[in-house]
């Protein structure tokens, strides 16, 4: 099924509402990453708060079956429905809310991943060709500030005290805590790499991780395969591999942002809790 073609047809239905400033395709379809499990993500920015009827009207026109229909929460209205066998996820915001989020990230260098996801959606979003509002928003998110780049790296430099206990977790066979810790470290490293590459985070949990890494230029060699293997290898090997990846990322930081001294935090992150004597 051609999800992109279906999604563009849906945009026309939403755009017919004069209360909508802009509507566009987001997610995997906008980046041409979709697969057999993909849904269609649609973002709708409103001039004023939409009514329940305004939100439901496109669903009715598309013969949709509602799965979820949420009220206003965290500055968003959202709904999910099935139309002709395809799941659609709709995210509704006031345009003024989006402009405030853009200011937070681009002007105040807010590292909040949820806010960055909205900017990433705009950056990669696919709208109708005559959408002037979308073009204005895209111009606002076109550049990634150096100050945000530095903030993203500094905020995620330290890998945490749980990583210092990695040998103890291995010895005790505390697999749940160990793999939670490995996931947390990978999350820190992914945030650093997004910052180094001047990319807004696409997803707070880094869905489509391999695609994201393949879109970057500043990365350790073979990082996608190495990240994958960390979860597939025996835990003893995985821990050693991740230590090497951490060192490689610190080296990239030193090359790209020499004003950030990673010496002490590198030593602190790679510290191993000693055995009792």
N, C-alpha and C positions, 0 to 999 in steps of 0.2 A: 504493500500500500504506500502511495506517495503522501507522506504526512505533511510535507511542506506545501503541496498543492492544496490539500484539505484545509490546512491552517490558514492559508491566505484567503480562502473563500470565507472562512469564519470571521476573519478580520472585517470584511465588508459588512457583515451582519451587525457587529458591534459598532462599527464606525457610523452607522446610520443614526445613532442616538446623538442629538446635538449637545447633550450634557457631557459627552466624552471628548477629552482633549486629544488623546492619542491611544492607540491600541496596537500591540505588536507581539510577535512570536518570540518566546524566550527558550531557555533550556537547550536540550540536545538538538532539537530540530533547527534552532537558529544557528547552531554551530556546525551543522551537518555531521553530528556525532550519533544520530539516532540508530537504534537497532530494533529487533523484533519485539523488545519489551518496552519501547519508548512510548510515552504519552505526549500530548501536545500541551505546552504551557503557554498561556496567554496572559499578558499584563495589560490592565486597563487603568488609565489615569483619568480621573473625573474632575470636572470643574467644581462640582458640589457633591455632597454625599448622595450616593445612589439609593433609590428606594428598592424595596424587595422586588417590586414589579419590574423595575429596570434591570435588575440582575437576572430575574427569571425569564424575561422575554426572549433573549437569544436561545436559552435552553429549550423553550417551547418551539421556537422556529426551527431548531435543529433536531427536534424530536428526541431530546435528551432525557436520560434517566438519572435523576439526582442521586448521588452517593452521599455527599456532605454539602451542607449549606450553613456556613458559620456567620454569626453576627460580627459587628465591628469589634476587633480585638487587636491590640498592639499596632494601632493605626492602619489596619488592613481589614478588608472584607474578602472572604475567599469561598469558593465553591468548587466542587468536583462533580463531574457527570460523565456519562457514557453516551456517545452519539455515533450510531452506525458502527459499533464495535470498537471505537477508539475512546480511550479515557482522556478527558480534558481537565486540566487544572487551571483555574482562573484566579489571578491575584489582582485585587482592586485597591487602588490608593487614590487619595486626593493628589492632584498635581502639585499643590503647595507643599504637601508632605514630602514628595519626591525631591522638590527643589531644596528643601531644608536638609534632607539626607545628603544630597550632593554637596552642599556647603559644608556639612559636618566632615565629610571625607576629604574633599578636595582643598578646602580652605582651612579647616581645623585639624586635619590629619588624623581623623578618628579611625582607629584600626578595627572597629567592630566588624566581625565577618558578615553578619546579617546585612548591615548597611552596605558593605562592599558588594555583596551578592546582587543588590539592586542596581548598583552602578555597572557591574559586569553584565547584567541582563540588558541594560540600556546600550552598553558598548557593543554587544554582539546582536542586539535585537534586530528583527526583520519586520519592517512596517510596510504600509502601502506607499507607493512611489510619490504620492502627493502630500505626504504627512510632514508639514512644516514644523509642527511642534516637536516631533521626534527628532528632526534634524537639529533643532536648537538644543535639545537635551543631549544628543550625541556630542555636540561641540563642547559641552560643559564637562564631559567625562573623557574627552579625547586624550588629555595629558595626565600623567601620573606624577604627582609632586615628589621631588627628592626628599622632602621632609617626611612624607608618608612612607617612603622607601626605608628611610633610616628608622622610623618609629616601628615599622613591622619587624625589622631585623632585631632591634634592641629588645622589644617586648618578648621575643621568643628565643632569645639566646641561650638561656639556662634550661637544661633538660630536666631538672627537678631532682629532689632528694630520693624519690623512688628508684630512679635510674642508678643512683649510687648504691642501691641495695640489690642490683641485678644478680650478683653471684649468690647472695643469700637466698633469693627467690628460686634460683636454679637448684641450689642445694636442697631446699625444702620441698621442691616440686610444687611450689605455689603457682600453678600454671595460669589460673585466672588473673591473679594480680600481675604476673609477669607480662602476659599478653596485653592487658590493659595499659601497662606502662610502656610497652613497645609501641602501642597505638598512639599514646600521648606524645612520645618522642617523635614519631613520624609526623604527627600533626604539627608539632613545633617546626620541624624541618620543612614541611610543605608551606607553612606560612612564611618562613624565611625566604624560600625559593620564589614564592609569588611576589614578595617585596623586592627581592633582588632583580627580578625580571619585569618590574613595573607593571604587574597585572593585578587587577582586582580579583579577589577570591570569587570563584564561580559557585561554590557550594560549601557550607560550613563544615561538612564532613568529608569534603573532597571526593564526591562522586565523580566518576570519569577521571580518576587520578592519572591513568596512563595517557589519555588524550591531553590532559592539562600539561603534563611533563613534556610531551612531544611538541607542544607549542612554545616551549621555553628555549632560550639560547644559553642562559647562564645556569648550568646544572652540572653535577658530577657525572663522570663518564658512566654510561649504561645504568643510569639511576632507576629507570622504570623496572628493569629486570632485577636489579638489586633490591629495590623495595618489595617487589613480589616475592623474591626468594626468602626474604626475612621471615615471612609468614609461612613459607612452605618447608623450610629447613628444620632440622632438629634444633631445639631451643638453645643448646650450647653454641651451635654454629651461628644461629640467628643473632644472638647477643654480640658475638665477636664481629659479625658483619655490620651490625648497626653502629658499633663503636667506630668502625672505619668510615662509615658514611658520615657520622657526626664530624669527624676530623676533616673530611673532604669539604663539607659545607662550611666549616670554620675557615678553611683555606680560601674558599670562594669569597667569603665576607672580607677577608683581609685584602684580597685582590681588588674587589669592587668598591669597598668602603673602608679605605685605610684609616679614616678618622675614627673608626670604632675599634678599640683595643679589645681583642677577644682572648688575650693571654690568660687572664685570671678566670674568666667564665669557662673557658675550655678546660682548664685544670679542675675547676669545681664540678663541671658536668661529667667529666670522665673519671672522677674520683671513685674508688671502690671502698666500700665499707670494710674495714679490716676484721679478720677473725679474732676472737677473744684469745688472749695468750694464757 
